[in-house]
Amino acid sequence: MIVITGANGGLGNGVVRGLLARGVPAGELVAAVRTPAKAADLAALGVTVREADYDRPETLGPAFADARRLLLVSSVGTEETRVRQHLAAVEAARVAGVELLAYTSVVNADTNPLALAEAHRATERAIAASGLPSVLLRNGWYNENHLTRLSTAVATGELPGSAGEGRIAFAARADYAEAAAEVLTLDDQAGRVHELTGPTAWSLAELAAEAARITGRPVAYRDLPGERFAEALRGAGLPEFVVELLVDVDLRVAGGVLETVTDELPKLLGRPATPPSATLAEALRA
């Protein structure tokens, strides 16, 4: 069995569908989700649905039973919460005797200074200590991560941030999902570390200009000090941990943390990765 956690989310759901597209029988797939009732679309395809709640470790053992390969999709929340959840999942995978554990980490996790990278480092250390054969999918930034900000920017004419002239090597969430599905079907992945990024690094000013080109409306990037950017995010009603995360990302982007470009993603996909322009065009013209 191949078990995919977080299968109700965009990434996990895409991995399940990517495996089906690669000819993996639905009967060999398990969608491990917090709320099984929300996985009716996958159940309708013949995929087994099991409850797997990172906050209830007792659900993880049964969810991972008979797993030959397991994809651990990283969770969302505060760093403390994510570490606790991930370590519980790694321990459950160890007890289940998983033959290959794949984990969705972050690009350059071992040296990445982003605040969100610490949970990934802690998880990678736990995976190594577990003794399980593993493969790390160190994903770069998603095209979709800036869609909400850009949609607002189209309405207001301004994209605020603190990234300066820093650049981000974006790729589409669907590309990362397809790459994970490919890795889960290969037999030579134990011990591998995949640094996955988009094909070109974009500045936020370029992203704003692309949004303007697509919509025909004026959109400009406005660079702000970190605290001013935080105030704008709080004014939009975002939770404080999200505000802190977004400000940290922008300030680190200014220092080049997400500008790395590799060719590993297109190699796994067998095609070029999807640029932000394509994702933006689809979203902003909808």
N, C-alpha and C positions, 0 to 999 in steps of 0.2 A: 504494500500500500504506500501511496505517496500522500502525506498529510500536509495541508497548507493552512497555516493559522491566519487569522485576520481576513478570512475569505469573503466576508461581507463588505470589506473595504475595497477601494478602487484598485489598489495594487494586488491584493490577494485574489480578488475575483478575476482580475485579468490573468493571473498565473494559472488558475484553474482552467480558464477558457483556452489559454495558450497550450496547456498540456493536452486538452481534448483535441485541439487543432493539430497537434503533433501525433495523434493516433493513440494516445494513452486511453485505454478503456475507462469509461466513467466508473465502472465497478471497482477500479483500482485506485480511485481518488477519494480522499476525505477532506471535506471543507470543515475546518475547525473554527467555530465562531462563538462569539459571546451570546448571541441571541439566535438560536436555530430557526425560529419562525420567520426571521428576515432573510433566510437563505432559500426561500421557495424556488427562486429562479434556478439555482444550482441543483436542488433536489429534483426539479422537473427534467433536468438533463441526465438523471440517473446517478448523480454524485452523492455519496454518503455524507450526511451532515451530522456533526457531533458538537456538543457543547464544549467550549474551551474558553473559560474566563480567566484571564491572567490574574485577576484579583481573588479568584477562588481556586487555589492550587489543587484542591481535591478533584477538580474537573479535568485537569490536564492529563493525568495518567490514563484514564479511560479514553480520552480523545486521541492519545498517541499510541494506543494499543495496536500492535501488529504493523507499526510504521516501519517501512524499509528506508524511506527517505522522508525528511521533515523540513519544511520551510518555516523558519521562525521569522515572521514579519514584525519588525520593531514597532512598539506601541507609541502612543501619543500621550503626553502628560508632563508633569514636572520630572526633573532628572532623577530625584529620589524614587518616585513612583515607577519610572521606567526601569531602573536598575532592579528594584525589587521584583517587578513582574518578569523581566527577562531571566533573572537568575532562577526563579521558580520554574520557568519553562525549560531552561537548560537542564535543571535537575530532573524534571519529569522525563525529558528526552533520554537522559543517562539511564534512569531506572528502566525505561521502556526498551533500552538496547537498540536505539535507532542506528541504522547502518551508515547513514550520511545525514549530517545536520547542516543545512544551509541557513545563513543568517543575513538579513538585509541591514548592512551597516552604513557608514558614511564614507565618502571618498577621503583617502589618506588618513584613516581613523587613528593610526598610531601617532601621528604628529599634528593632527588637525586641532587648532586652538579654539574652535567654536565651543561654546558652553554645552551645546547639545551633543558634542562628540564624546564627552566623558562617559555618558551612559553606554555608548557604543564600545568604548575601550573596555569598560568594566565587563560588558557582555562578552566581548571577544576573549578577554582573560578567562572568564568562567568557562567558555566553550573549550579553550585550550586545556584548562585544568580538568575538565570532565573526561578527557581521554577519547572522546567521540571523534570519529573521522568527520571532518567538516570542510565546508567551502564558504568563503566570505564574499558576499556581493556588496561591495562598497559603492553604493549609489551616490551619484552627484545630485545636484539640485534639480527639482522637477520643473518643467515648463509651467505646470499648473500652480506652483507655489505663489506666483505673482498675479494670478488671474483676478482675484478679488480686488487687489490694489489697483490693477490696471483698469478694471471696469469702473471703479470709483474715479480714477484719474480721467477717463474719457468723459465722465459726467461733469467733473470740476475743472478740467483743463490742466491739472497739475498732479504729478506723481512725486510725493514727498519721500525722502529717504536720507540715509546717512552713509551711503556707499561710495561717495565721491566718484572717482573715475575707475573704481574697481570693476572687475569683470567676472561673469558667472558663466560656466560651461553648462548651460541648460540641456536637458533632454526630456522627452515626454514620459509620463508615468507608464503609458502603454508599452513603451520601449523597454523600460526597466522590468516590467512584468513579463514581457516576451523573453527577455534575456534570462530571467530566473527560470522560466519554464524550460528553456533550452538546457540550462545547466542541470536541472533535475532529471533530464532524460539521458545525460551523458554518463559514461562509466569511468571517467578519468579525472574526476573533480576533487577527490579528497586531498586536502592540503593546499588547494589553490586559493589565491586571493585575486579577485577581479576588481580593478579600479575602473568604474564605469562612469563615463561623462558624455556630454554632448559634443558635437563636432567643432563648435566655435564658441568662444567666450564673448558674451555681450555685456556692455555696460547698461546701467539703468536708463541713462540718457538715450541710448540706442533703442532700448525696449520701448520707451515712451514715444520715440520718433516712429517706431514701427506701428504702434497702436494708432498714432495719428494718421499714418499712411493708410492703414486698413479701414479706419472709420471715416476718414475725411474731416475729422474734427481736431482742433488744436490740443495737443497734449505735450507738456514739457516737464522734464525732471527738475525738481527743486531740491538741492542738497542742503541738509539741515544739520546742526549739531545734534549729537545723540539725544540729549534731554528734550530738545524741541521736537524731535521725531517721536520720542516716547509720549510726549503730551498729545501729539496728534493722534497717536494710536489709542491712547486712553479715551480721548474725545470720541473716538469711533466705537467705544464700548467694549474693547477687547479685554480679556482677562489679563491680570498683571503678569502671569508667567509667560503668556504669549507676547505681551509687550516687551518683556525682557529678552525673550528669544529673538524677536524680529530686530530689535535694536542691536543686539549682539551680532547677529548675522550681518547686518549692513555695515557695522563698524569693522568687522573682520573682513568682509568683502573688499572694503577700501584697501586693506593690506594684502589682498591677493589670495585669500584662502580658498576660493572656489573657482579660480581661473584655470586650474589644471585641465588639460585636454589629452585624452588617451584615445587609442583606436580599438579598445577592447569591446565596447558596446557594438559597433557595427560588425565586428568579427563574429560575435555571438548571434547577431540578428541576421547576418548574411545580406545586409542592405545598409544604406546610410541611416543614421539616427534622425529622428524627427526634430527639426529646428523649432525654436520658439515661435517663429513667424507663422508656421502652419497651425500650431495650437492656438495662437492668438487669433488668427483669421477665423478659425472655426468657432471660437468662443465669442468673439466680439461682433461677428456678423449674425449670430444666432438670434 
